[in-house]
Amino acid sequence: MPEETLPDYAIRNRANWTAANAQYTAGSARSSWAQDHIHWGVWKVPEDEIKVLPDVRGLEVIELGCGTAYVGAWLKKRGARRVVGVDITPAQLATARAMNAEFGLRLEFIEANAENVPLPDASFDFAISEYGASIWCDPYLWIPEAARLLRPGGELLFMRNSTIQILCSPDDEVVGERLVRPQKGMHHVDWQDEEVGPSTDFHISASEQFQLLRKTGFEVVDFRELFAPEDAVDHPFYKWTPVEWAKRWPAEEIWRARKL
């Protein structure tokens, strides 16, 4: 996508994920695509334990901010009829396409901003974002776009960092045990990373998230706060949240909503 069509934060995030693809995600994609069991987030919380996904058999699915598209691959294995992955980072999509060819799952991919997807209204039954559009796009743009893409009765499921994790995250250190950011007015955070470059994450409070979903025509049907399992160990790449912290406080959230 030409840079002139993207907001500044999307350009920063695309550069960040181009570097991350070279350093980490391309190497881990094959093992993620090969999995038969779905797990959630940094700490790999098993779906078999939390059971937050709806039955996707026969559904048309869009993954917003798909990255290497392993989540879409899992849903296709679960019986989704069609899966379309949307992402702005060519390097991530190249990895996704290579995995798609290797595993023969026939996913479809579009290079596009999840805030403005070039597809018709009411094209899908289910939209999902696991640390994709859910944190890298402005919620006041991508959630209305998800609503537009869904048919009545369709569902949206997304995973993001927890509010308490954001509030306890300093600019240049790991997550701690003190509140260092105000909750009032929270919207986005700009980060500096020496390895993969600057990025912008979006996060609004839970109450604002709930109100946004309601105003966009969704009914919230499930909400989960996830802790790291007791046998989890520190992640080799996502080093800013220590596993011992995530065992005591929820580091991640999953939201599920139905379009009215």
Buried (B, 14 or more C-beta within 10 A) or exposed (E): BEEEEBBEBBBBBBBBBBBBBEEBBBEBBBEBBEEEEBBBBBBBBEBEEBEBBBEBEEBBBBBBBBBBBBBBBBBBBBEBEBBBBBBBBBBBBBBBBBBBEEBEBEBEBBBBBBBEBEBEEBBBBBBBBBBBBBBBBBBBBBBBBBBBBBBEEBBBBBBBBBBBBBBBBEEEEEBEEEEEBEBEEBEEBEBEEEEBBEBBBBBBBBEBBBEBBEEBBBEBEBBBBBBBBEEBEEBEEEEBBBBEBBBEBBBBBBBBBBBE
